[in-house]
Amino acid sequence: MIGIMQGRLLPPVGGRIQAFPGDGWQREFALARGLGYDSIELTIETASLESHPVMTARGRDEQAALAAEHGVACAGLCCDVFMEMPFDQPAAAPILDRLIDAAAAAKLPMIELPMLGANSLRTETAQAAFARVLAPALKRAEAAGTDILLECDLAPDALSAFLARHRHPRLGINYDCGNSTWFGFDPDREVPSYGADIRNVHIKDCTRADYSVPLGAGETRFDAVFGQLAAQGYRGDFVMQAARQNDDLAAARDYLAFGRALVARHLA
């Protein structure tokens, strides 16, 4: 199933690449279906924490009705709120609890935590601090039936070791192939090292100098990525998180063709 990040088919909010689109979010389900996408990965940040439909029963009902009407599933919830609120802040853990509960109520298969920037796990201190939040969150996720997926900047061996220390059936990885290019990781080493834990893939292109460029314009080795995912038996979702362009609808159409060609070559 190939989906697209919420908001990518509507005008940007405040010049941001990615954000909940606010009023008019309902229109995106019809737009996604018209282009041929199977799903939308929801995104929530601090500004939309109280207004996002996933956070209320009424909003979840409307969201589910639109998904059913247009045949466009909700693939999960990208919790960008934690790009703005690191997990070492006291308010972060209660918000995570709320998001797990909201995702479960919306019958979403996963929430995604961006462990990047201020939440990077590259130090032992950061890993220890996050572990104190992660352990109770995994218990809550297990009871709720929702996965917690980490999007990390750790090198392959370090990420494999972290997963081994915190092994849990509800813990997995969101693999962003563009981020991996940006960080200088090799997919031929990276994917085999923790491929069994990858449960969601973001399709994005980057260079070592430019974060997020149009698909095919960067340095991401897409055939190597998809070949390695196929070798690991990956059968999860792919979500377009590629660079915005002047005509986002035309770009989304082209990006979908790009993704479908990769799936056909490697995973059909």
N, C-alpha and C positions, 0 to 999 in steps of 0.2 A: 504494500500500500504506500503510495506517495502522497504526502500532504504538504502543507505550507504553513509557515508561522502566521499566527493571527496578526492582522494589521497590514500585511504586506500587499494586500490588494486594494487598500484604501489610502487616502492621503496621509503622509507622515504626521505624527503628533509632535509639535514643537521642534521640528527638524531632526528628530531622533530616527535612527535606522529601525528600531524595534520598540513598539509600545502598544498597549491595549488601545484600540482606535476610538474608544469613547462612543458618543452618540453615533448611531448608524452601524454599530458592530454587526447587527443582524444581516445587513446586506452582503456580508462577506461569504456567507454560506452559498447563496445563489451564484455569486461570482466564481467561487471555487469550483462548484459543480459545472458551470458553463465552460470553464477552462479545462476541465477533466481531472481535477484533483479529488482524491478520495477522502482526505481528512484535513483538519485544521488543528495545529498544536496551539493551545491557548497560551497567552502570556500575561503576566500580572506583575506590576511594579508598585512602588510605594504610592504613587499618585492614584492608582486604580484599585488599591487594596479594599476600599469600602464601596466602590461603585461597580466593580467587575461582576457580571452576572453569576459567575461560579460561586460567589460568596453568599448568595441568598437563595432560598427555596424557589421563589418566584423566578429569579433569573435562571436558575438551573433548569426549571421546567421549560422556560422559553427556549433556552439553548438546546435542550433535548428535542423539542418539537421541531426546531429548524433543522437540526441534524437529520432527523427522520424524514422530514419533508423533502430535503434535497439530496439525501443519500451521502452526506458528508459527515464522517465520524469526528468526534473530538479525541485526538490522539493522546492528550495529556496536558499538563500544566507546567509551563516554563516559569520558574519562580524568580524572575529578575529582581524582585524586591530585595533579594539578598546580595545583589550587586551594589545596592545602596545601603544595606544594613548588614554588616559582617556578623558572623555568628559569635563573636566575642562580646557583642552588645547584649545586655540583659533582655531586651525586647524581642530578640530574634527567635529564641526557642518557643515562646508562646505563639508567635506568628506562624512558625512552622507547624505547630499543632493545629492551628486554625486551617492552614492550607491542606494538610493531610485530611482533615475531617471534611473540608469542602470538596476535595477531589473524590473522596470516597462517596459522598452524597451525590455527586454528579456522575458516578460510575466511571471515572477516568482510570485508565490502567496504571498511570504513573504520574509522579511529580518529578521535575528536574531541578536540581540545585546547582547553580553555577559556582563552582569552587575555583574561582579565578580572581585576579586582582587582589582586593583586600581580604578575600576568603581563600587565597592560595594555600595549598597544603604542602608547600615546599620546605617547611621547617618542622622539626619534631614538636616544637611548641604549638604550632598551628594545628598539627594533627592531633595532639593530645587534647587541645581545647575543643576541636570539632568532635572528637570521639565522645566527649561528655554530652554533647547535644545529640549525636547520632544514635547512641544506644537506646535512649528512651523513644526517640522518633521511630526507630525501626520496630519497636514493640507496638507502637501506635499504628504504624503502617501495616503490620502483620494483622492486627485485629481488624483494621479497616479494609484489608484486601487490596491495597495500593502499593505499587513499587516506589522506591526512592532511587532515582538515577542521578549519578554525579557526573558533572562535566568538569574535567580537571585539566590542570596544566602540568601534572606530574609526568616525568619521563616513564617509559613503559615498565622498567623493572621496579621503580618506586611505586607506581600505581598498583602493579600486581601484588607487591608486598603489603600495601595498605589494604587491599581487598582481602588478602589472606588473613590479615589480623582481625578483620571485621566481617568475616564471612556470615552471610545471612540470606535466606531465600528471597527476601524483599529488597535486597541491595544490588544494584547493577550500575551500568555505565551508559551515559549518553556519549556517543563518539562523534565529535565534530571534526570532519576531515580537513576543513579549512583552518581551524585552530591548530591542528597538528602540523600543518605546513608552516603556519606562522611561528610556532615554537621550534621548528626544525626537526620534528620527529619523522622517522622512516616508517611508512606503513608496513613494510615487509618485516620489520621487527615489532612494531607496535601492536598491530592487530592480533598476531598469533600469541602475544604475551598475555592478553586478557580477553581474547575474542569471545570466549564462552560467557562473559559477563556483559557484553554489549547487547542492549535491548532497544535502543533507539539510535538512529543515525541522522545527523544534520549534514545536509549537502551544502557546502560553501567552498569558495575558492579564495585563496590568499597567496601572497608572496611573503618572503621573509621581511620585506620592507613595507608592504601595503596590506592593511587588514581589510579584507573583504573586497574582492573585485569580481566582475561578471564571470560566470562559469566559463572555463576554458581560457580565460585571459591571465590566469595566475600560474602558480607552480605546483598546485595539488596534483598528485599522480593518481587520477581517478581510476584508471584501469587497475593499478596496483591495489588501491583501496578495495574496490569491488571484488577483485580476484581473491584477495585475502579474506574478505567477508564471506565469499562463497565457500572457500576452503574451510572456514569455521562453521559452516552450516547456518549462517545467519538467515533468518526468515522474518525479521521484525520490520518495523516501519522505517521509511525514509521521509525526512521533512526538509523542504526547501527553506534555507536560511541565507540565500545568496544576496549579493549586493543589490541595492535598490538602483533603479534607473529612472530616466525622465518619464518613461511610460511603463509603470510597474505592471500593468496588465499584460502588455506585449512581452515584457521581460519574463513574467511568470509563465507565459505560454511557451516561450523558448526554453526556459529552464526545465519545464516538465518534459519536453521532448528530449533534452539532454539527459535527464535522469532515467527516462524510460529506455533510452538506447543503452545506457550502462547496465540496467537491470536485465535487458534482453541478452546482452553479450555474456553476462556472468552468472545470472541467477535464474534464468528462465528454465 
